[in-house]
Amino acid sequence: MRAAIIDELGGSPQVVDTPEPVDPTGVVVTMNCVALSPIDIAVGAGRFALGHPPLPYVMGHEGVGTCDSRQVYVAGAGIGLTTDGLCADVRVVPESVVVPLPDSADPVITASLGTAGVAGWMAVTQRAAVTPGEAVVVRGASGAAGRIAVQAARAAGASRVIGVGRAGSRLAAVEHLCDATVEEGDDLGPRIAEAAGGPVPVMIDFMWGPAAGGALTALAPGGRVVLAGGGAGTLAEVASPVMIGRRLEIRGYSNFGLSPQEFAAALLELVGLAGAGSLDVAVTAVPLERAAEAWQGTRDSTGKFVIDLRVGAHGQGATGEA
């Protein structure tokens, strides 16, 4: 059996042969696709809040496979976070972490919509509770979660959607989904407000970091920001007059706050939208032998990567941009 393992913190995955797992208490899943996200990178670097699995460990905390002839999504119970992950030909997992999928669901797209997609969708629709007519700013719009958040804001009836991200091709790739885009950098608040045509009531922030304090000055009185990530850093300096004078509200968001039923419902909603062509998803699928390349791309924030274990294992050809 092939598997991608992390054998040292800060290292990249190595593809090795390993015995098939045996656990009479779990269900057997033949893995088809495993998605990578910043969570996997944090675990592999020893920076994740819950620690990491004992070294060496199989990486990957979410994926799509086949169980009892059903297509399923798999994540949860510490898989890939505190215990061995999913990036192997066969895994044995608790039945509680298996979400049945429609047969029509594309496994690459579905794997990419798990952690990132649900975070982007629920940060907007649940935590921010965007209402029709509100303008919405998404910091980190060029990331996987941000791309979905932009579309969630549009689906919620936002009057104007402003995407903020680092300069480059990834920000350009979401321009068609936004009313305007703004590059990260100095004077962020005034530039956001200018692009929005004035102060905005809602900001979804996947970046945080040093520029967050300036970005918050774009919020209107009584505005709210949903903090859902720290792509630019975990600490920000926020001036108290901005918070007090404008009566701003910061709401934290994490998928870990969802019940399994809520997460599954959100995922299946996204899968349905993607299948209907109503969701614009960008993902690069690579074979297991290129796991290190996908890992580095995720680490460098150059795109959303999914490892397709069907390539090579079942004689399929290489996959590409989805």
N, C-alpha and C positions, 0 to 999 in steps of 0.2 A: 504494500500500500504506500502511495506517495503522500507526503505531508510537507508543509512549510513550517519550519520551526525557528524560534528565536532562542539562540543558545547563550547570548550575552546581552546585558542591558545596553541600549544604544546601538546595537548592531542591526543588521538587515537579515531578513529571513533566508534560511538555507533550505533547499528542497532535498529531502532525504527519503529513503525507504524505511518504513517502520511497520511493526506488526499491527494487524487490525485490532481495534479495541473490543473488549469483551466486558459486558456489564448486564447481568440478567434483569436488573431493575429498570433499564431504559429501553428506548425504541431505537432501532437501527435506521439511520438516514444515509443514503448515498448522496453525497454533496455534489451539486452541479455548479454553483457559483458562490463565491464569498466576497463580500464588499469590504473595502478598506475605508477607514475614516480616521480623523485626528485622534479619536479615542484609542484606536489600536496603536498609533504611534506613541501616545502618552504612556500606555501600558508597557510597550517595548522599551521605552526610555527610562522606566521606573518613576515616572512623574504622575501616574494616575493615583487619585485619592485613595482607592481601595488596595493599592499595591500592585502586584503582578503574580501570575502563576509561578510555581517553582520552575526554575530553569533546568534543562531546556523545556520549552513548551510549544505546543501547536498554536499558531496565532490565528486571529480572526474571530470577532465576536458576533457576527451576523452573516446569514447566507440563506440560500435557497437550495433545496434538495428534493429527493424522492423518498417517501416512506410509505410502505404498503401500497405501492402503485399510485399514491397521491403526491401531487406537488405541494411542498410545504415551505414556509418561511421559518427559520430557527434563530432564536436569540433569547438570552435571559439566563437566570440562575447562575450568574457569575462566569458563564462560558466565555473564554477568551479574555476574561478580566482577572479572575482569581483561580480559574482552573483551565485545563487545556481547551483550545479553541476549535474552530470548525474547518480550517483550511487543510483538509485531507480528503482522500477519496471516500472514506466511510467514517461516520461518527456514531456514537451511541449517546443519546441525550435523554433527559427527562421528558416524558410526554407533555408536561405542562408548558414547555417552551416551544411547542410546535403549533404553528398557525396554518391550517389548511388554506390552500390557494385555489383559485379557478384554474382549470386545465389550460385555459387560454393565456394565462399570465406569462409574460416574457421573463425568464429567470434572471437575466442580466439586469433588466430595468427594475424588476421587483427587488432584487438584492440592493440596488443603489438607493431605493426609496425608503428603506427601513429607518435607521437611526437619523440620517440627515433629512430625509423627506418628511418624516413625522414631526421632527423638531421644527422645520420651517413652516409646516402647515399649522400645527397646533399653537406655535408661538403667536401666530397672527389671529387664528380663528377662535382659540380658546383663551389664551392668557391675555392678549391685547384686546380681544373681543371687538375687533374693528367693525364699525357700522357703515352702511352706505353713505357716501358723501365725504368721509374723512380722507385727508391726505396721509400717506404713509411713507416713511423713509425706512429703507432696509440697508443697514451697514453690514458689509460682507455679502452683498448681493451677487458677487461673482463666484461664491462658494456653492457647494451642493445644497446646503440648507437654505442659504440666501436666495438661490434661484427659485426654490419652491416657495419661499416666503413672499417673493415678489408676485408670484402667480396666485398665491392665497389671498394677498391683499386685493388683487384685481377681482378675484372671484367673490370677495366679500363686498364689492361695490365701492372700493376706494376711488375718490375723485381724481387723485393723482398719485403715482407711485414713483418715488425717487430711489434709484439704486446707487449705493455708494460702495466703492471697492478700490483696490490697488490698481494703478494704471497698468494697462496691458491687454492682451488678447482676451483674457477671461472676462474682464469688464465689458469689452466691446461685444462679447458674445451674448450678453444679456440686454444690450441696448434696445433690441426689438421688443423686449418684455416690459420695458419701463417707459415712462413719459420723459424722463431725463436721467442721466447718470452723472455722478460727481466723483472725482478721484480723491482718494484719501490724501491727507496732507495738512498743511497749515491753513488757518482761517476756515476750518471746516464748517463751523456753524453758519457764518454768513453766506458761504457758497451753497450750502444746502437750502437755506431760506430763499436765496435768489432763484435756484432751480425750481423750487416748489411754488414760487410766487408769493411767499410770505411764510410766517411761522407755521409749523405743522403740529397736529395733535398727537401723532403716534410715531414712535421710532422702534424698530426691531433691530437689536444690536447683537451681532455675532462676533464682533471684533474687540470691543472694550479697549483697554490699553491707554497709552498717553493721550490719544486724540479724543477720547470719549468726553472729557470735560468740555472741550470746544464744541463738539457735535451737539451736546445737550442744549446749547444756547439757541439752536434752531427750533426748539420746541415752543409751542404756544403756551400761554398761561393755562394751568390745569392739565398740561400734556403728560403723557405717560410713555415710558420707555420699557420695553421688555428685553431684559438682559439674558441672552440665551447662549453665549459663548465668549471666549477670550482669545480669538485668533491673533490679536495684536498685543496681548498681554493681560495678566490677571488683575493688575492694579491701575487705577485711574485717579487723577486729582480733579475733584469737582468743587467748584467755588460755591460756598454756602449761599451767597446772595442769589445765585441762579436758581438753586433748588427752592429756597424760601420765598423769594420774590415772585417766582412764577408758579409756586405751589405744585411742583413737579412730583411725579410718582415713578419710582423704579420697581418693576416687578421681575423677579427671577423666574426663569423657566428651565426645566430639565425633563427629558423623557422619563427619567426615573420617578417623577412625580405622578405618572400615569399608571392606572391599574392595567393589568394584562389585557383586560377586555377593551379598555379605551385605546390602548396602543394598537391592538389588532383591528379595531374598527377604523381607526385613522389610516392604517396601512392599506386595508382593503379598499377604502375610499380612494386613496391615491392610485392603487393598482387599477381600479375601474376607470378613473379619469385618464390614466396613461393609455390603457387599452382602447379607449374611445378617441384617442388623439387629442384630448383636451388638456394635456399636460406636456410641457416642453422639457424633456429630460436630456441631459448631456452626460454620457458616461463612456469611458474607454474600457473595453474588456481585453484582457491579456491571458495567455495560458499560464498554467502553474509554473512552468520553467522560467517565466519572467516576473515572478513574484517580487524579487528584489527591486526590479525597475518600478513596479507599481507602488511598492513601499516608499521608494525614494520620491516618486511623484506626489504621493500623499503627504509626505514629510515637507516637501517644498511647495505645497499648495498649487500644483500645476494642473490639477484636474481631479475628477472623481473616477476611481479605478475599481474594477471588479475583476477578480481572478476567476476565470472560467475553467473549472476542472474537467469539463467534458472534452476540451481540446487535447488531443493526444491520447487520453484515456479511452475514448470511444471512437477514435479515428476521424473526428471532425476537423474541419479546417480552422484556420485562425479567425478570430473575431476582431472587430475594430470598433470604430465610433458608433455608438447607438443613439 
